[in-house]
Each structure stands twice: as structure tokens, then as C-alpha cells.
């Protein structure tokens, strides 16, 4: 197991730009941390980014890429529900960024959508402009998605499943994958196999956003609370899916969490918000042009993602110097003492930053999922050890 912390000097330039092209959603998912959580900043922002905001954003991204000699950037079109802005506006932004970045700098563009607004012509437009489509679902069956309703309470599954199948059947090259939030109340194998039926090239399995002051679903009710030695429902669920995925006779899909955990255990670099010590290099541009830290912080408290900066008056280099951004790039130095002393340090990395929050002392805590992460990492380490036991030295 790799236990060597990496060292670095100076801030790491942003490589992922998450642009809120639309700040509202056509769904009203009852668990949504963005619209149902403690942050209320979205209420005072425009519903959609104006042409001026998008133009200035493209210019700032190109400026940052040129200043740091970046060989590539990731452009993530986000919301709310970004397709409310229309495929044409998304395509125009992707083209503007691609045209303005320096020669030799590639632009990998994705849109993250709830899939309800996907149509054949719309997907064709996105694909023609080099935009791949990622889908957010709670599972691959109607029963998994009962909390994903529209504002009138109607189920989103018929439209979402139709959109997912359009991608899989007619535009597989534009299909980026599916993002699903872990729910330990579901059967893990049934959930995984239901998602496989939608033929995603990749899966992101995310832990629900929660923290020590606002625990994730089910953890506050555990016997003994959140203390040491507690049960690990999220870790157990993930371990079961890992075994199903790992034991398949062929690779059915990629699962980023598992692949990056394996890489980190083998001492290889891996880029994820949830694991490892590599610096976060993502930044958000809101519909009014505000430059913010990543959205997950909004699950902690109102205004947690604010920087006070915007694309009209500030560069992304100025955002790199913001204390909150610097803390996300400080590696082990920004972690609680218990994390720095843990043998899983370079794999876990303290877990997701937002999950460390406690109202009385901020983010200087282990993840509220610490026990679950330890369960998963040790389980994957055991499977790797078994798989390599017969390998020559």
C-alpha cells in the first residue's frame, strides 16, 4: 500500500471549468443539496448565463490556459439543468472556448444533465460540436428514481430513461456515462446491474453530501452515532458493488471511484474529489459570472462556495490565491491530525472536503464517511493483494 505523500510547490492551475449555463432545474428532486440545502445564493442569480457572461468566461479560460501553458482543459456545462439553455447555446460556448485557447490546448467538453430534455436532434447538435453527455440518475429502474420528480410531482423516469436510451442506441460516441448517488437502502447488485442495462461507458458512484453537523441519510440513526467502530452501510454497499464489478469476466463499464482507489493503492496518481491528496483543480463560473469554489461546498452552509470574484473583474489566477482554493490544494497540510497519522492517508486523502465540515470548527476534521472509506479502501487493497499474490517480484 502506498503511504508516501506527494510534495508540490505553488498553486496548481485550474484544469476543469464548470460553467453554470443555466441556474434553474426542471426537476425538484427532494434530496437536492443545491436547491434544498442550506445555500440560498442561487435565488439571487439570473436563471441563465447571459451571452456577455459566457463570452467573458471563454476569454478567461483561454487566458488561464495561455498563462500556464496548459495542454488541455475540461469544460463542464452544468446547472441546474443545462439543457434548459438549449443545445445551440451550449454548442456556441464550447466552440468559443475551443477557438480561443492557445494552439495545442485541447478542450474536452461534457454536459451533465438529468436526461429528461434529451432529443435526437439535440444530441446530434451536441455531438457535432464535440460535447459528450453525462447523465444523473438514482438507478436504472423507475423504483430507484421516485424522488426525482418535476415541480408538479410527476415522475421524471419515463423521460430520463428515454433520453438515456437515445444516447446508448443512437449516439454511443457522445455518451460520457452515468452519475449515481449511493443509497444503501437499495440492493447494490440490483442497482449496479440496472445501470448496466443503460449501457453507460462509465459510472460515477458518489456518496451523498453530508457532514458532521448534518449527517448523511442513515448515519445519525446508527447505534452509537458517528463515533469509532460504527457500522459502515455506505462502505458495505460499495464493497458489494466492487466485488460484482471486479469479478465480472470482462469489463462491463468503468467505475471511477474503484479505478482511482486501485491506482492510489498502487502508488499511481489519480484525480478525484473523493480520494487522494492530489490538488483540486476545478472552479465554477455561476450564471452571473461569479467565480466560485465547487458546488459540493454549498451542502455545508450558505455562501460556503463564495470567493467574492467574478470573470469581469478578476482572473482565474486570482481565484487560485483565494484561501478556500488554496486549502483544497494544500494536500496533507490541510487535514486533521487524525488523518495525517492514518496509514491510509495517501489513498483516502481525508475524503471529500465538503464531508469534513463541522459547524464548530469548519473543515479540519476527518470525513463523516471515514469509517466507510476505510472499509472500502481496505477491501479493495485485499482484492488487489489476492490478484497479485502470484506475480513475480
FENRADA-V855708 format. One record per pair of residues at least 12 apart in sequence whose ideal C-beta (glycine too) atoms are under 7 Angstrom apart, sorted by the first residue. I is the first residue (numbers start at 0). J is the second residue. Records with the same first field share a line. If there is no record, write none. Layout:
BEGIN
I: J + J
END
This chain:
BEGIN
0: 264 + 380
1: 263 + 264 + 265 + 266 + 345 + 346
2: 342 + 344 + 345
3: 345
4: 276 + 330 + 331 + 344 + 345
5: 276 + 330
10: 319 + 325 + 328
11: 278 + 280 + 328
12: 63 + 67 + 69 + 280 + 319
13: 63 + 280 + 281 + 282 + 315
14: 69 + 72 + 73 + 280
15: 73 + 75 + 280 + 281
16: 60 + 72 + 74 + 75 + 282 + 284
17: 75 + 77 + 281 + 282 + 283
18: 56 + 74 + 75 + 76 + 77 + 92 + 284
19: 48 + 77 + 78 + 79 + 283 + 284 + 285 + 286
20: 47 + 48 + 76 + 78 + 81 + 84 + 88 + 89 + 92
21: 46 + 47 + 78 + 79 + 80 + 81 + 83 + 84
22: 41 + 44 + 45 + 46 + 47 + 78 + 79 + 286
23: 46 + 79 + 83
24: 78 + 79 + 80
25: 80 + 83 + 115 + 149
26: 113 + 147 + 148 + 149 + 155
27: 148 + 149 + 150
28: 146 + 147
29: 146
30: 146
32: 208 + 297 + 298
33: 294 + 297
36: 297 + 298
37: 300 + 301
38: 297 + 301 + 302 + 303
39: 301
40: 302
44: 285 + 286 + 287
45: 286 + 287
47: 84 + 286
48: 286
52: 286 + 287 + 288 + 310
53: 92
54: 95
55: 288 + 310 + 311
56: 284 + 310
57: 92 + 95 + 96 + 99
58: 99
59: 310 + 314 + 315
60: 72 + 96 + 100
61: 96 + 99 + 100
62: 314
63: 315 + 316
64: 100 + 101 + 104
65: 101
66: 316
69: 104
70: 103 + 104 + 105
71: 104 + 105 + 107
72: 100 + 104 + 106
73: 107
74: 93 + 96 + 106 + 108
75: 109 + 111
76: 89 + 92 + 108 + 110
77: 111
80: 112 + 113 + 116
81: 110 + 111 + 112
82: 112 + 116
86: 121 + 124 + 125
87: 124
89: 110 + 125 + 130
90: 124 + 125 + 128 + 130
93: 108 + 128 + 129 + 130
94: 128
108: 129 + 130
109: 130 + 131 + 133 + 175
110: 125 + 130 + 132 + 133
111: 133 + 135 + 178
112: 132 + 134
113: 135 + 155 + 159
114: 134 + 159 + 162 + 163
115: 155 + 158 + 159 + 162
117: 162 + 165 + 166
119: 165 + 169
122: 165 + 166 + 170 + 173
125: 173
126: 170 + 172 + 173
131: 173 + 175
132: 166 + 173 + 174 + 175
133: 175 + 176 + 178
134: 163 + 177
135: 178
136: 159 + 177 + 179
137: 179 + 180 + 182
138: 179 + 185 + 190 + 193 + 194
139: 193 + 194 + 196 + 197
140: 193
141: 154 + 156
143: 185 + 190 + 193
144: 156 + 159
163: 197
167: 197 + 198
174: 199 + 200
175: 201
176: 199 + 200 + 201 + 202 + 203
177: 194 + 197 + 199 + 202
178: 203 + 205
179: 194 + 202 + 204
180: 205 + 207
181: 204 + 205 + 206 + 207 + 233 + 236 + 237
183: 217 + 232 + 233 + 236
187: 236 + 239 + 240
188: 239 + 243
191: 240 + 243
195: 251 + 252
199: 252
200: 252 + 253
201: 252 + 253 + 255
202: 252 + 254
203: 255
204: 237 + 240 + 254 + 256
206: 233 + 351 + 368
208: 295 + 298 + 353
209: 354 + 367
210: 299 + 353 + 354 + 355 + 356 + 357 + 367
211: 225 + 356 + 357 + 364 + 367
212: 356 + 357 + 358
214: 367
215: 367
217: 232
218: 367
225: 367
229: 370
231: 370 + 371 + 374
233: 368 + 371
234: 370 + 371 + 372 + 374 + 375
235: 374
237: 375
238: 374 + 375 + 378
241: 257 + 378 + 379
244: 257
245: 382
255: 271
256: 273
257: 379
259: 271 + 274
260: 274 + 346 + 376 + 379
261: 379 + 383
263: 275 + 345 + 346
264: 346 + 379 + 380 + 383
272: 351
273: 350 + 351
274: 346 + 347 + 348
275: 345 + 346 + 348
276: 330 + 331 + 345 + 348
278: 327 + 328 + 330
279: 327 + 328
281: 293
282: 315 + 318
283: 304
284: 310
288: 309 + 310 + 311
289: 309
290: 306 + 308 + 309 + 310 + 313 + 318
291: 304 + 305 + 306
292: 304 + 306 + 323 + 324
295: 351 + 353
296: 353
298: 353
299: 353 + 356
306: 318 + 321 + 323
327: 352
331: 344
334: 349
335: 363 + 364 + 365
337: 365
338: 365
343: 373 + 376
346: 376
347: 372 + 376
349: 365 + 366
350: 365 + 366 + 368 + 369 + 372
351: 366
354: 366 + 367 + 368
END
